[in-house]
């Protein structure tokens, strides 16, 4: 039990914050829907509860992913976060369907009057403020994870580096961007419907919110399906390969893999070298290279072997830096 609490302490903080915020918002939106019957409010209630469930799962998954490797699982538990994200998006997919279905029903059979407008708008205004706050925190976390100094409007800046963020942080960023946008759309729909009596708009916006949720489902599913299978980090592969080639004792790279294990990277390397070098000398070279690679951002495991130089050049990548280092100060 002590180990579990220690792991939870190191879980993804933005996802835990987002989970609590969305639980609160889902509750007050549910109360507002009960009193107003507004379908846009129903859509936002489903959205908030879906995000809350998703983000609680992701927080737990991000914590368990940090469990140390064991003899039974020597590669560690990094991919747990990908598996948890895959399971979590099923919840959002179901709620997305229900949101679209309810929105369609209201679009076909619109209300004849709008009640509790001030309640609905007040709740949505709270939602915009809180979701915007969580989105801002997630954007800061994205920039922190890629070692980039925040500048200007950090939500736009973080979008550039989103693909290199940890799976949990990326999911929170995407969900809260959609959640903030959904609150704004629902707010505008209620105002326009109230003044124009075009109540079909509330149903239409509800379907739009549901489709936005489905978009997040698709993106998160594809990202984490690749992670669960074992995806190569192409940028870090080139970066690490060029680091290794800078060593004067390495003449070529016969094989190099940089595999994402959840939030971590595992490196498998076969380097070619001069066959006349002694095993004792190469052992020192291996220690140096292993330490160098373990000091690279995200790398937690290195498997390194040597082979004799075959006289043919295999490594031809142009020297570059990973995207996360390009903005470092």
C-alpha positions in Angstrom: 0.0 0.0 0.0 2.9 2.3 0.8 4.3 1.8 -2.7 1.0 2.6 -4.3 0.7 5.9 -2.4 4.3 6.7 -3.4 3.5 6.0 -7.1 0.3 8.1 -6.9 2.3 11.0 -5.5 4.3 11.0 -8.8 1.3 10.7 -11.0 0.5 13.3 -13.7 -0.6 16.4 -11.7 -2.5 18.2 -14.6 -4.7 15.2 -15.1 -5.6 15.0 -11.4 -6.4 18.7 -11.3 -8.5 18.4 -14.5 -10.4 15.4 -13.0 -11.4 17.3 -9.9 -12.3 20.4 -11.9 -14.5 18.5 -14.3 -16.2 16.5 -11.5 -17.2 19.8 -10.0 -18.3 21.3 -13.3 -20.2 18.2 -14.3 -22.1 18.3 -11.0 -23.2 22.0 -11.3 -24.0 21.5 -15.0 -26.2 18.6 -14.0 -28.0 20.7 -11.5 -28.4 23.5 -14.1 -29.8 21.0 -16.6 -32.3 19.6 -14.1 -33.7 23.1 -13.5 -33.5 24.4 -17.1 -33.8 21.4 -19.3 -31.4 23.0 -21.7 -29.9 20.5 -24.1 -26.6 22.4 -24.5 -26.2 22.2 -20.8 -26.9 18.5 -21.0 -24.1 18.2 -23.6 -21.7 20.0 -21.4 -22.6 17.9 -18.4 -21.9 14.7 -20.3 -18.7 16.3 -21.6 -17.4 17.3 -18.1 -18.3 13.9 -16.5 -16.6 12.1 -19.4 -13.5 14.1 -19.1 -13.4 13.7 -15.3 -13.6 9.9 -15.6 -11.0 9.9 -18.3 -8.6 12.0 -16.4 -8.9 10.1 -13.2 -8.0 6.9 -15.1 -5.1 8.7 -16.8 -3.8 9.9 -13.5 -3.8 6.4 -12.0 -2.2 5.0 -15.2 0.5 7.7 -15.3 1.4 6.8 -11.7 1.5 3.0 -12.2 3.6 3.5 -15.3 6.4 4.7 -13.0 6.6 1.3 -11.2 10.2 0.0 -11.4 10.9 -3.0 -13.6 10.7 -6.5 -12.1 12.2 -9.8 -13.2 8.8 -10.8 -14.6 8.4 -7.4 -16.4 12.0 -6.4 -17.2 10.9 -3.6 -19.6 9.0 -1.9 -16.8 5.4 -0.7 -16.8 5.6 2.4 -19.0 3.0 1.2 -21.5 0.3 1.0 -18.8 -0.5 4.7 -19.4 -1.2 3.9 -23.0 -3.5 1.0 -22.1 -5.3 3.1 -19.6 -5.8 5.9 -22.1 -7.2 3.4 -24.6 -9.7 2.2 -22.0 -10.6 5.7 -20.9 -11.5 7.0 -24.4 -14.2 4.3 -24.6 -16.0 6.2 -21.8 -15.8 9.4 -23.8 -16.9 7.7 -27.0 -20.1 6.4 -25.3 -20.8 9.9 -23.8 -20.1 11.5 -27.2 -22.7 9.3 -28.8 -25.3 10.1 -26.1 -24.5 13.8 -26.6 -25.0 13.7 -30.3 -28.2 11.6 -30.0 -29.7 14.1 -27.5 -28.7 17.0 -29.6 -30.3 15.5 -32.7 -33.5 14.9 -30.8 -33.6 18.5 -29.7 -32.7 19.7 -33.2 -35.7 17.7 -34.7 -38.0 18.6 -31.8 -36.8 22.0 -30.5 -38.1 23.6 -27.3 -40.8 26.3 -27.6 -39.3 28.4 -24.9 -36.1 28.9 -22.9 -36.0 28.8 -19.1 -33.4 29.4 -16.5 -31.1 31.3 -19.0 -29.2 33.1 -16.3 -28.5 29.9 -14.4 -27.2 28.2 -17.5 -25.1 31.2 -18.6 -23.7 31.5 -15.0 -22.7 27.9 -14.9 -21.1 28.0 -18.3 -19.2 31.2 -17.4 -17.7 29.3 -14.4 -16.9 26.4 -16.8 -15.1 28.7 -19.2 -13.0 30.2 -16.4 -12.1 26.8 -14.7 -11.5 24.9 -18.0 -9.4 27.8 -19.3 -7.3 27.6 -16.0 -6.7 23.9 -16.4 -5.9 24.3 -20.1 -3.3 26.9 -19.2 -1.8 24.6 -16.6 -1.6 21.8 -19.1 0.0 24.1 -21.7 2.7 25.0 -19.1 3.3 21.3 -18.3 3.7 20.6 -22.1 6.4 23.3 -22.3 8.0 22.0 -19.1 8.2 18.5 -20.4 10.0 19.6 -23.6 12.3 22.1 -21.7 10.9 25.1 -23.5 10.6 28.5 -21.8 7.0 29.9 -21.9 6.6 32.9 -24.1 3.6 34.9 -25.3 0.3 33.0 -25.5 1.4 29.6 -24.1 -1.6 27.7 -25.3 -0.6 28.4 -28.9 3.0 27.9 -28.1 2.4 24.5 -26.5 0.4 23.3 -29.5 3.7 23.3 -31.5 5.3 20.9 -29.0 2.3 18.8 -28.2 3.4 15.7 -30.0 6.5 15.4 -27.7 4.5 15.7 -24.5 3.8 12.8 -22.2 0.6 10.8 -23.2 -1.3 11.9 -20.0 -0.4 15.6 -20.5 -1.3 15.5 -24.1 -4.7 14.0 -23.4 -5.5 16.6 -20.7 -4.4 19.4 -23.1 -6.7 18.2 -25.9 -9.7 17.4 -23.7 -9.6 20.8 -22.0 -9.1 22.7 -25.3 -12.3 21.0 -26.5 -14.0 21.5 -23.1 -13.2 25.2 -23.1 -14.4 25.6 -26.7 -17.5 23.6 -25.9 -18.4 25.9 -23.0 -18.0 28.9 -25.2 -20.1 27.4 -27.9 -22.9 26.4 -25.5 -22.8 29.9 -24.0 -23.2 31.5 -27.4 -25.9 29.1 -28.4 -28.1 29.8 -25.4 -27.7 33.6 -25.8 -28.6 33.5 -29.5 -31.5 31.1 -29.0 -32.9 33.3 -26.2 -32.9 36.5 -28.3 -33.8 34.9 -31.7 -36.0 32.0 -30.5 -34.0 29.8 -32.8 -34.0 26.9 -30.3 -32.8 24.4 -32.8 -29.4 26.0 -32.5 -29.0 24.5 -29.0 -29.5 21.0 -30.4 -27.0 21.7 -33.3 -24.3 23.0 -30.9 -24.9 19.9 -28.7 -24.1 17.7 -31.8 -21.0 19.9 -32.5 -19.8 19.3 -29.0 -20.4 15.6 -29.3 -18.4 15.5 -32.6 -15.5 17.5 -30.9 -15.5 14.8 -28.2 -15.3 12.1 -30.9 -12.3 13.9 -32.5 -10.5 13.7 -29.2 -11.4 10.0 -28.9 -9.9 9.4 -32.4 -6.7 11.3 -31.7 -6.1 9.8 -28.3 -6.9 6.3 -29.5 -4.4 6.5 -32.4 -1.7 8.0 -30.3 -2.0 5.4 -27.5 -2.5 2.5 -29.8 0.9 3.2 -31.4 2.4 3.6 -27.9 0.9 0.3 -26.7 2.3 -1.5 -29.7 5.7 0.1 -29.3 6.4 3.2 -31.4 9.8 4.5 -32.4 10.7 8.1 -31.4 12.1 9.2 -34.8 13.6 12.5 -33.6 15.4 11.0 -30.6 16.6 8.1 -32.8 18.4 10.5 -35.1 19.7 12.5 -32.1 21.0 9.5 -30.2 22.5 8.0 -33.4 24.5 11.1 -34.0 25.6 11.3 -30.4 27.0 7.8 -30.7 28.7 8.5 -34.0 30.6 11.4 -32.4 32.5 8.9 -30.2 35.9 8.3 -31.9 35.7 4.6 -31.1 32.5 4.0 -33.0 32.9 3.6 -36.8 29.2 2.8 -37.6 25.8 1.8 -36.2 24.6 -1.6 -37.2 21.3 -1.4 -35.4 19.5 1.3 -33.3 16.1 1.4 -31.9 14.5 4.1 -29.6 11.2 2.7 -28.4 8.6 4.7 -26.4 7.6 2.9 -23.3 4.8 5.2 -22.1 6.6 8.3 -20.8 10.0 6.8 -21.2 12.4 5.8 -23.9 14.3 2.5 -24.2 17.4 2.4 -26.4 18.8 -0.8 -28.1 22.1 -0.2 -29.9 24.6 -2.3 -31.8 27.7 -0.2 -32.7 30.5 -1.2 -35.0 34.1 -0.6 -33.9 37.7 -1.5 -34.6 38.0 -5.2 -34.1 41.6 -4.7 -32.8 40.3 -3.0 -29.6 40.4 -5.2 -26.5 37.3 -6.3 -24.6 38.5 -4.4 -21.5 38.9 -1.2 -23.5 35.5 -1.6 -25.2 33.9 -2.2 -21.8 35.0 1.3 -20.8 33.7 2.7 -24.0 30.3 0.9 -23.4 30.2 2.4 -19.9 30.8 5.9 -21.2 28.2 5.6 -24.0 25.6 4.1 -21.6 26.0 7.0 -19.2 25.8 9.5 -22.0 22.6 8.0 -23.4 20.9 7.6 -20.0 21.5 11.4 -19.5 19.3 12.1 -22.6 15.8 13.3 -21.8 13.4 10.5 -21.2 15.9 7.6 -21.7 15.6 5.1 -18.8 17.1 1.9 -20.3 20.1 1.3 -22.6 21.1 -2.0 -24.2 24.4 -1.7 -26.0 26.6 -4.2 -27.8 29.6 -4.0 -30.2 30.2 -5.6 -33.6 33.3 -5.5 -35.8 33.4 -2.9 -38.5 32.3 -4.4 -41.8 33.8 -1.6 -43.9 30.4 -0.4 -45.1 28.7 2.8 -43.8 25.1 2.2 -42.6 24.3 5.3 -40.5 23.6 8.2 -42.9 21.2 10.4 -40.9 22.0 14.2 -40.9 22.9 15.5 -37.5 20.0 17.2 -35.8 18.5 18.0 -32.4 15.2 16.7 -31.2 12.4 19.2 -31.3 12.4 19.5 -27.5 15.9 20.9 -27.5 15.4 23.5 -30.3 13.7 26.0 -28.1 16.0 25.6 -25.0 17.5 28.7 -23.6 
